Amino acid sequence: MAQQESRVKKSLLNARVNLIFYFLTLALSFFSRKIFLDTLGADFVGLTGTLQNLLGFLNLAELGIGSAIGYVLYKPLFDHDETKINEIISVFGYIYRWIGMIILGAGLIMACFLPLIFPHTKFEMGIIFFAYFSFLVSSLLGYFINYKQTLLGADQKNYVVTAYFQSANIIKTIVQMASAYYTGSYYMWVTIEIVFGIVYSFILNWKINQTYPWLKTEVGLGKQLLKKYPEVAKYTKQLFVHKISGFVQNQTAPFLIYTFVSLKIVAYYGNYTIIIDKLSILLSNFLDSTNAGVGNLIAEGSQEKIKNVFWELISLRFLAAGTLIFSVYHLLPSFISLWIGKEYLLSETVLILILINLFIGTTRGTVDQFLFGYGLFYDIWAPITESVIYLTVAIIGGHFWGLEGVLFGATTSRFLIVGIWKPYFLFTKGFKISVWQYWKNWLFHLMIITATAIIIIKILSYAQMDFTYTSWHSWLLHGTILSIAYISITLISLLLLTKGTRNFISRIIKI
């Protein structure tokens, strides 16, 4: 029981820290962007963003390795096997050192093409190269110095990383704002960026050494130890395929919309995705805080506890997804109208497809958490098939129906692979029970959140509430009432009708 309470406490602490820093950085990002645009100019902001995106492609080499190490650490952490933990982190350091060298080499080659990438710019090449290599060094710090932070994540202490990283980021941004306002120097802005990256690395490693005084890694022995842990290489390859598939799908969507519709619609769709992405990150900061807890629970091995926690998290996901979908459907169009104008609104069909994809993406989280906890990554055909289905349907649909057709590609691929295959894979290979238990409960939860939406819509129609708001005040007031009404009725319904919700609330009250 103590172990179980510790998992819940750590999950709640992770969620709380994530949410606090989410709102702090969200507010600061809007304010700082305004300052940087006014003082340094849109061209410089665009330059730094482009350089960071270029380096982001180099980081593809990492996909899957950090996740694989996190999974391999669950069991030794549960057993308090310090020797094995030291060996696994040494392997991780060895692999990351090689990835860092590859990224350094690729980065140096890419640097030779910067004059071709920026042929017509008002900036001298000096500042472009200085910014580029500063961002490259910041990226490499994670591979050569900060690799030990994976241990904090696997040990449900990711709040330490979040607190230190986001605190450093907030202070860095404030200093950059002051520098930009008083000096307007490009070089000073970039210098602050790299200095804070280095300082953060040393502080984080000091905290890791303080938290785990017994942690003594020997990166030089990594190659030898890698043979002792062949599962690291195996899981890395499997997770790489899973993650590269998601990357490909996300990167091709704007290109397909541009190809079959227009560049203008790419921008219009981008307005929607900016808001949806922010909301998704907000939910992830709360719901994904249980990831390491699930892994540690499965390492403990109690099947009854594992299944009980699964249904608790399913209920929580449906409560969050239902509230999100209902609120966004009613409030997003009016938000867009107030924010940038009615001319930027897209069709209701587009909105519905976006929300279906958002619903699948939100509710899939629990299945993904348990697949990860069981180490079930070997279905590498699934992400490949998902990408093929997506591209095939999106290309055909885009040709005939434009934006709606492209979005339907994502809906189809996610429904077939994420919605149908993934639960089947978890229940047959992980839980080793019939998947019909999942579908029965899944449909029951869906009926509850749908019934709540119908009830509130009926009440609103009787009240003749108008959703065409003319001011932010009325939008915020009605949006708050709408969201609270939905979440209250849904929570009461779930408490009365589902055991998972009752168990989850009982657990929270005890803590």
LUMLUM-751846 format. One line per 3 residues: number of its first residue (from 1); their letters; for each residue z, y, x of C-alpha. Coordinates in Angstrom, 1 decimal, decimal comma, always signed. Each point is the difference from the previous one (the first is absolute). Layout:
<recs>
NUM = A = Z:Y:X  ...
</recs>
This chain:
<recs>
1 = MAQ = +0,0:+0,0:+0,0  +0,8:+2,4:+2,9  -3,4:-0,7:+1,5
4 = QES = -1,6:+0,7:-3,4  +1,9:+3,3:-0,5  -0,9:+1,1:+3,5
7 = RVK = -3,7:-0,6:-0,8  +0,3:+2,1:-3,2  +1,9:+2,8:+1,8
10 = KSL = -2,5:+0,2:+2,8  -2,9:+0,1:-2,5  +1,7:+2,8:-2,0
13 = LNA = +0,6:+1,9:+3,2  -3,6:-0,4:+1,1  -1,2:+1,2:-3,4
16 = RVN = +2,3:+3,0:+0,0  -0,9:+1,1:+3,5  -3,7:-0,5:-0,8
19 = LIF = +0,1:+2,0:-3,2  +2,0:+2,9:+1,6  -2,4:+0,4:+2,8
22 = YFL = -3,0:-0,5:-2,3  +0,9:+3,1:-2,0  +1,0:+2,0:+3,0
25 = TLA = -3,3:-0,7:+1,9  -2,0:+0,4:-3,3  +1,3:+3,5:-0,5
28 = LSF = -0,3:+0,9:+3,7  -3,6:-1,3:+0,2  -1,3:+2,4:-2,7
31 = FSR = +1,8:+3,0:+1,5  -0,9:-0,8:+3,7  -3,7:-0,6:-0,9
34 = KIF = -0,1:+3,5:-1,5  +1,5:+1,5:+3,1  -2,4:-1,9:+2,4
37 = LDT = -3,0:+0,9:-2,1  +0,9:+3,7:+0,0  +1,0:+0,3:+3,7
40 = LGA = -2,1:-2,6:+1,8  -2,9:-0,2:-2,4  -1,7:-2,8:-2,0
43 = DFV = -2,2:-0,9:+3,0  +3,0:-0,9:+2,2  +1,7:-2,0:-2,8
46 = GLT = -3,3:-1,8:-0,6  -0,4:-0,7:+3,7  +3,5:-1,6:+0,4
49 = GTL = -0,5:-2,0:-3,1  -3,4:-1,3:+1,2  +1,4:-0,9:+3,5
52 = QNL = +2,9:-1,9:-1,6  -2,4:-1,9:-2,3  -2,1:-1,0:+3,1
55 = LGF = +3,0:-1,4:+1,7  +1,1:-1,7:-3,2  -3,1:-2,3:+0,3
58 = LNL = +1,2:-1,1:+3,5  +3,4:-1,1:-1,5  -1,9:-2,6:-2,0
61 = AEL = +0,8:-2,3:+3,0  +3,6:-0,1:-1,2  -0,6:-1,2:-3,5
64 = GIG = +2,2:-3,0:-0,8  +2,0:-0,3:+3,3  +3,1:+2,1:-1,1
67 = SAI = +0,1:-1,9:-3,3  -0,3:-3,4:+1,6  +2,9:+0,8:+2,4
70 = GYV = +2,1:+1,3:-2,9  -0,5:-3,3:-1,8  +0,8:-2,1:+3,0
73 = LYK = +3,3:+2,0:+0,5  +1,5:-0,8:-3,5  +1,3:-3,4:+0,9
76 = PLF = +1,6:+0,8:+3,4  +1,5:+3,2:-1,5  +1,6:-2,1:-2,8
79 = DHD = +1,3:-2,5:+2,6  +1,2:+2,8:+2,3  -2,0:-1,7:+2,8
82 = ETK = +0,0:+2,8:+2,6  -1,9:-2,0:+2,6  -2,9:-0,7:-2,3
85 = INE = -0,1:+3,6:-1,2  -0,2:+1,2:+3,7  -2,8:-2,4:+0,6
88 = IIS = -2,0:+1,0:-3,1  +0,3:+3,7:+0,7  -1,1:-0,7:+3,6
91 = VFG = -3,1:-1,7:-1,3  -0,6:+2,9:-2,3  +0,4:+2,5:+2,9
94 = YIY = -2,5:-2,1:+2,1  -2,6:+0,0:-2,8  +0,5:+3,7:-0,8
97 = RWI = -0,4:+0,9:+3,7  -3,4:-1,7:+0,0  -1,0:+1,7:-3,3
100 = GMI = +1,1:+3,3:+1,5  -2,2:-0,6:+3,1  -3,0:-0,8:-2,3
103 = ILG = +0,6:+3,1:-2,1  +0,4:+2,1:+3,2  -3,3:-1,4:+1,4
106 = AGL = -1,8:+0,6:-3,4  +1,5:+3,4:-0,2  -1,2:+1,0:+3,4
109 = IMA = -3,5:-1,2:-0,9  +0,1:+1,9:-3,3  +1,0:+3,1:+1,8
112 = CFL = -3,3:+0,0:+1,8  -1,7:+0,5:-3,3  +2,1:+2,9:-1,3
115 = PLI = -2,7:+2,6:+1,0  -2,5:-2,0:-2,1  +2,5:-0,4:-2,9
118 = FPH = +0,7:+3,8:+0,0  -3,3:+1,6:+1,1  +0,3:+3,2:-2,1
121 = TKF = +3,5:+1,2:+0,0  +1,7:+3,3:+0,7  +2,7:-1,7:+2,1
124 = EMG = -0,3:-0,4:+3,8  -0,1:-3,6:+1,1  +3,3:+0,6:+1,9
127 = IIF = +2,1:+0,2:-3,2  -2,0:-2,9:-1,6  +0,7:-2,3:+3,0
130 = FAY = +3,6:+1,2:+0,2  +0,6:-0,8:-3,6  -1,8:-3,3:+0,2
133 = FSF = +1,9:-1,3:+3,0  +3,3:+1,2:-1,5  -0,6:-1,9:-3,2
136 = LVS = -1,0:-3,0:+2,1  +3,2:+0,1:+2,1  +2,0:+0,3:-3,2
139 = SLL = -1,7:-3,1:-1,4  +0,5:-2,0:+3,2  +3,8:+0,7:+0,0
142 = GYF = +0,3:-2,4:-2,9  -1,6:-2,8:+2,0  +1,8:+0,5:+3,3
145 = INY = +3,4:+1,4:-1,0  +0,7:-0,2:-3,7  -0,9:-3,7:-0,7
148 = KQT = +3,7:-1,0:-0,4  +0,2:+1,9:-3,3  -1,5:-3,1:-1,7
151 = LLG = +3,4:-1,6:+0,4  +1,6:+2,7:-2,1  -2,5:-0,6:-2,8
154 = ADQ = +0,5:-3,8:+0,0  +3,7:+0,5:+0,0  -0,1:+2,3:-3,1
157 = KNY = +0,9:+3,0:+2,1  -3,3:+1,9:-0,4  +2,0:+2,9:-1,3
160 = VVT = +0,9:+0,7:+3,7  -3,7:+0,3:+0,9  -0,7:+2,1:-3,1
163 = AYF = +3,0:+2,3:+0,6  -0,8:+0,6:+3,7  -3,8:+0,2:-0,4
166 = QSA = +0,0:+2,3:-3,0  +2,7:+2,2:+1,3  -1,9:+0,5:+3,2
169 = NII = -3,2:+0,5:-2,0  +1,7:+2,7:-2,2  +1,4:+1,8:+3,0
172 = KTI = -3,3:-0,2:+1,8  -1,9:+1,4:-3,0  +2,4:+2,9:-0,3
175 = VQM = -0,3:+0,8:+3,7  -3,8:-0,2:-0,3  +0,1:+2,4:-3,0
178 = ASA = +2,0:+2,5:+2,0  -2,3:-0,3:+3,0  -3,1:+0,4:-2,1
181 = YYT = +1,5:+3,0:-1,9  +1,2:+1,8:+3,1  -2,6:-1,0:+2,7
184 = GSY = -3,0:-1,5:-1,8  -0,5:-2,1:+3,1  -1,9:-3,3:-0,4
187 = YMW = +1,3:-1,3:+3,3  +3,6:+0,7:-1,0  -0,5:-1,9:-3,3
190 = VTI = -1,3:-3,0:+1,8  +2,6:+0,1:+2,7  +2,8:-0,1:-2,6
193 = EIV = -1,7:-3,0:-1,5  +0,1:-2,0:+3,2  +3,4:+1,1:+1,1
196 = FGI = +1,7:-1,0:-3,2  -1,8:-3,4:+0,1  +1,5:-0,7:+3,4
199 = VYS = +3,5:+1,3:-0,9  -0,1:-2,1:-3,2  -0,9:-3,1:+2,0
202 = FIL = +3,0:+0,4:+2,3  +2,4:+0,7:-2,8  -1,2:-3,0:-2,0
205 = NWK = +0,4:-2,4:+2,9  +3,4:+1,4:+0,7  +1,0:-0,8:-3,6
208 = INQ = -1,5:-3,5:+0,2  +2,0:-0,7:+3,2  +3,1:+1,3:-1,7
211 = TYP = -0,6:-2,2:-3,2  -0,9:-3,1:+2,0  +1,8:+0,2:+3,4
214 = WLK = -0,9:-3,7:+0,6  -3,7:+0,7:-0,2  -1,5:-0,6:+3,4
217 = TEV = -3,8:-0,4:-0,1  -2,1:-1,2:+2,9  -3,6:+1,0:-0,7
220 = GLG = -1,1:-1,6:+3,2  +0,9:-3,5:-1,4  -2,0:+0,7:-3,2
223 = KQL = -3,0:-2,0:+1,0  +2,1:-3,0:+0,8  +2,2:+0,3:-3,1
226 = LKK = -3,1:+0,4:-2,2  -0,7:-3,7:+0,5  +3,5:-0,7:-1,3
229 = YPE = -0,8:+1,9:-3,2  -3,5:-1,0:-1,0  +0,7:+1,1:-3,6
232 = VAK = -0,2:+3,6:+1,1  -3,7:-0,3:+1,0  -0,7:-2,1:-3,2
235 = YTK = +1,6:+2,5:-2,4  -1,5:+3,0:+1,8  -3,5:-1,4:-0,5
238 = QLF = +0,6:-0,7:-3,6  +1,6:+3,3:-0,8  -2,7:+1,9:+1,9
241 = VHK = -2,6:-1,4:-2,5  +2,2:+0,9:-3,0  +0,5:+3,6:+1,3
244 = ISG = -3,5:+0,7:+1,2  -1,3:-1,0:-3,5  +2,1:+2,7:-1,6
247 = FVQ = -1,0:+2,5:+2,6  -3,7:-0,7:-0,6  +0,3:+0,4:-3,8
250 = NQT = +1,9:+3,3:+0,3  -2,5:+1,4:+2,5  -3,2:-1,0:-1,9
253 = APF = +1,0:+1,4:-3,4  -0,8:+3,7:+0,8  -3,3:-1,1:+1,6
256 = LIY = -1,1:-2,0:-3,0  +0,9:+2,8:-2,4  -2,0:+2,4:+2,2
259 = TFV = -3,0:-2,4:+0,1  -0,2:-0,7:-3,7  +1,3:+3,3:-1,5
262 = SLK = +0,5:+3,1:+2,1  +2,1:+1,7:+2,7  +1,4:+2,2:-2,7
265 = IVA = +1,4:-3,0:-2,0  +1,5:-1,3:+3,3  +2,0:+3,2:+0,1
268 = YYG = +0,9:-0,2:-3,8  +1,1:-3,6:+0,4  +2,0:+1,0:+3,2
271 = NYT = +2,0:+2,5:-2,2  +1,2:-3,0:-2,1  +0,7:-2,3:+3,0
274 = III = +2,0:+2,6:+1,8  +2,5:+0,1:-2,9  -0,1:-3,8:-0,6
277 = DKL = +0,6:-0,7:+3,7  +3,0:+2,3:+0,1  +1,5:-1,7:-3,1
280 = SIL = -0,8:-3,4:+1,5  +1,8:+0,9:+3,3  +3,0:+1,2:-2,0
283 = LSN = +0,2:-3,3:-1,8  -0,5:-1,9:+3,2  +2,8:+1,8:+1,8
286 = FLD = +2,3:-1,3:-2,7  -1,4:-3,4:-0,9  -1,1:-1,2:+3,5
289 = STN = +3,5:+0,6:+1,4  +0,8:-3,6:-1,0  -2,7:-1,5:+2,2
292 = AGV = +2,2:-1,1:+2,8  +2,7:-1,0:-2,4  -2,4:-2,5:-1,7
295 = GNL = -0,9:-1,4:+3,4  +3,7:-0,5:+0,9  +0,7:-1,5:-3,4
298 = IAE = -2,7:-2,6:+0,5  +1,3:-0,7:+3,5  +3,3:-0,8:-1,7
301 = GSQ = -1,7:-2,8:-2,0  +1,7:+0,1:-3,4  -2,8:-0,7:-2,5
304 = EKI = +2,0:+1,1:-3,0  +0,8:+3,3:+1,6  -3,6:+0,5:+1,1
307 = KNV = -1,4:-0,5:-3,5  +2,7:+2,2:-1,6  -0,7:+2,9:+2,3
310 = FWE = -3,8:-0,5:-0,6  +0,4:+0,6:-3,7  +2,4:+2,9:+0,6
313 = LIS = -2,6:+1,7:+2,1  -2,8:-0,8:-2,5  +2,0:+1,8:-2,7
316 = LRF = +0,5:+2,9:+2,3  -3,7:+0,2:+0,8  -1,0:-0,1:-3,7
319 = LAA = +2,5:+2,8:-0,8  -1,4:+2,1:+2,8  -3,7:-0,8:-0,7
322 = GTL = +0,3:+0,6:-3,8  +1,7:+3,3:+0,5  -2,6:+1,1:+2,6
325 = IFS = -3,0:-1,1:-2,0  +1,2:+1,5:-3,3  +1,0:+3,3:+1,6
328 = VYH = -3,2:+0,4:+2,1  -2,2:-0,8:-2,9  +1,5:+2,8:-2,1
331 = LLP = +0,8:+2,6:+2,7  -2,7:-0,3:+2,8  -2,9:+1,6:-1,9
334 = SFI = +2,1:+3,0:-0,9  +1,3:+0,2:+3,6  -3,5:+0,1:+1,3
337 = SLW = -0,9:+2,7:-2,5  +3,0:+2,2:+1,0  -0,4:-0,7:+3,7
340 = IGK = -3,8:+0,6:+0,6  -1,6:+0,4:-3,4  -1,5:-2,1:-2,9
343 = EYL = -3,4:-0,2:+1,7  +1,5:-2,5:+2,5  +1,0:-2,5:-2,7
346 = LSE = -1,6:-3,4:+0,1  -0,8:-2,3:-3,0  +2,8:-1,9:-1,8
349 = TVL = -1,7:-3,2:+1,0  +0,4:+0,9:+3,7  +3,7:+0,8:-0,7
352 = ILI = +0,6:-3,3:-1,7  -1,7:-2,0:+2,9  +2,1:+1,9:+2,5
355 = LIN = +3,2:-0,8:-1,9  -1,0:-3,7:-0,4  -0,4:-0,2:+3,8
358 = LFI = +3,3:+1,9:+0,5  +1,8:-2,5:-2,4  -1,3:-3,0:+1,9
361 = GTT = +0,9:+1,6:+3,3  +3,5:+0,8:-1,1  +0,9:-3,3:-1,7
364 = RGT = -1,5:-2,1:+2,8  +2,8:+1,1:+2,4  +2,5:-2,6:-0,9
367 = VDQ = -2,5:-2,9:+0,5  -1,1:+1,5:+3,3  +3,7:+0,3:+1,1
370 = FLF = +0,7:-3,6:-0,6  -3,4:-1,2:+1,5  +1,0:+1,9:+3,1
373 = GYG = +3,5:-1,4:-0,1  -1,3:-3,5:-0,1  -2,6:+0,7:+2,7
376 = LFY = -2,9:-0,9:-2,3  -2,8:+1,9:+1,7  -2,4:-2,9:+0,6
379 = DIW = -2,2:+0,7:-3,0  -2,3:+2,2:+2,1  -2,9:-0,9:-2,3
382 = API = +1,7:+2,1:-2,7  -0,2:+3,5:+1,5  -3,6:-0,8:+1,2
385 = TES = -1,0:-1,1:-3,5  +1,8:+3,0:-1,5  -2,1:+2,4:+2,2
388 = VIY = -3,2:-1,8:-0,8  +0,7:+0,1:-3,8  +1,0:+3,7:+0,3
391 = LTV = -3,2:+1,0:+1,9  -2,3:-2,1:-2,2  +1,4:+1,3:-3,3
394 = AII = +0,4:+3,6:+1,3  -3,6:+0,1:+1,3  -1,5:-1,4:-3,2
397 = GGH = +2,4:+2,0:-2,2  -0,6:+3,2:+2,0  -3,7:-0,4:-0,4
400 = FWG = +0,2:-0,3:-3,8  +3,1:+1,9:-1,0  +0,9:+2,3:+2,9
403 = LEG = +3,7:+0,7:+0,8  +1,2:-2,3:-2,8  -2,0:-2,9:+1,5
406 = VLF = +1,4:+0,6:+3,5  +3,6:+0,0:-1,4  -0,8:-3,1:-2,1
409 = GAT = -0,7:-1,8:+3,3  +3,6:+0,6:+1,1  +1,3:-1,1:-3,4
412 = TSR = -1,9:-3,2:+0,0  +0,9:-1,1:+3,6  +3,6:+0,8:-0,5
415 = FLI = +0,3:-1,7:-3,3  -1,5:-3,2:+1,3  +1,6:-0,2:+3,4
418 = VGI = +3,2:+2,0:-0,3  +0,7:-0,6:-3,6  -1,0:-3,7:-0,3
421 = WKP = -0,1:-1,7:+3,4  +3,0:+1,6:+1,8  +2,6:-1,1:-2,7
424 = YFL = -1,5:-3,5:-0,1  +0,2:-0,2:+3,9  +3,6:+1,2:+0,0
427 = FTK = +1,2:-2,3:-2,8  -1,8:-3,2:+1,2  +0,6:+0,4:+3,8
430 = GFK = +3,2:+2,2:+0,1  +2,1:-0,8:-3,1  -1,7:-3,3:-0,6
433 = ISV = +0,2:+0,3:-3,7  -2,5:+0,6:-2,8  -1,7:+3,4:+0,0
436 = WQY = +0,2:+0,0:-3,8  +3,6:+1,2:+0,3  -1,4:+3,1:+1,7
439 = WKN = -2,7:+0,7:-2,6  +2,4:-0,6:-2,9  +2,5:+2,6:+1,4
442 = WLF = -2,8:+2,3:+1,2  -1,5:+0,2:-3,5  +3,4:+0,4:-1,6
445 = HLM = +0,8:+3,0:+2,3  -3,5:+1,5:-0,7  +0,7:-0,3:-3,8
448 = IIT = +3,3:+1,9:+0,4  -1,5:+3,0:+2,0  -3,0:+0,1:-2,4
451 = ATA = +2,2:-0,1:-3,1  +2,0:+2,9:+1,4  -3,1:+2,1:+0,6
454 = III = -1,2:-0,7:-3,5  +3,4:+1,0:-1,5  +0,1:+3,3:+2,0
457 = IKI = -3,7:+0,8:-0,9  +0,9:-0,5:-3,7  +3,0:+2,3:+0,3
460 = LSY = -2,1:+2,6:+1,8  -2,7:-0,1:-2,7  +2,6:+0,5:-2,7
463 = AQM = +1,5:+2,9:+2,0  -3,6:+1,4:+0,6  +0,6:+0,6:+3,7
466 = DFT = -2,9:+1,7:+1,7  -0,8:-1,1:+3,6  -2,3:+2,9:+0,8
469 = YTS = +2,5:+2,1:+1,9  -0,6:+3,6:+0,9  +2,8:+0,4:+2,5
472 = WHS = +1,9:-1,9:+2,6  +3,2:+0,6:-1,8  -1,2:-1,8:-3,2
475 = WLL = -1,6:-2,8:+2,1  +3,2:-0,6:+1,9  +2,2:+0,1:-3,1
478 = HGT = -2,1:-2,4:-2,1  -0,8:-2,2:+3,0  +3,8:-0,4:+0,7
481 = ILS = +0,7:-0,8:-3,7  -2,9:-2,5:-0,1  +1,0:-1,8:+3,2
484 = IAY = +3,7:-0,2:-0,9  -0,8:-1,3:-3,5  -2,3:-2,7:+1,3
487 = ISI = +2,3:-1,2:+2,8  +3,0:+0,0:-2,3  -1,6:-2,1:-2,8
490 = TLI = -1,6:-2,3:+2,5  +3,2:-0,5:+2,0  +2,0:-0,8:-3,2
493 = SLL = -2,7:-2,4:-1,1  -0,1:-1,8:+3,3  +3,8:-0,2:+0,1
496 = LLT = +0,1:-1,6:-3,4  -3,0:-2,3:+0,4  -0,1:-1,0:+3,7
499 = KGT = +2,5:-1,8:+2,2  -1,4:+1,5:+3,2  +0,8:+3,5:-1,0
502 = RNF = +3,5:-0,9:-1,1  +0,6:-1,7:+3,3  -1,3:+2,9:+2,0
505 = ISR = +2,0:+2,7:-1,9  +3,1:-2,3:+0,3  -0,6:-0,2:+3,8
508 = IIK = -0,3:+3,7:+0,4  +3,2:+0,7:-2,0  +1,9:-2,4:+2,2
511 = I = -1,2:+1,6:+3,1
</recs>
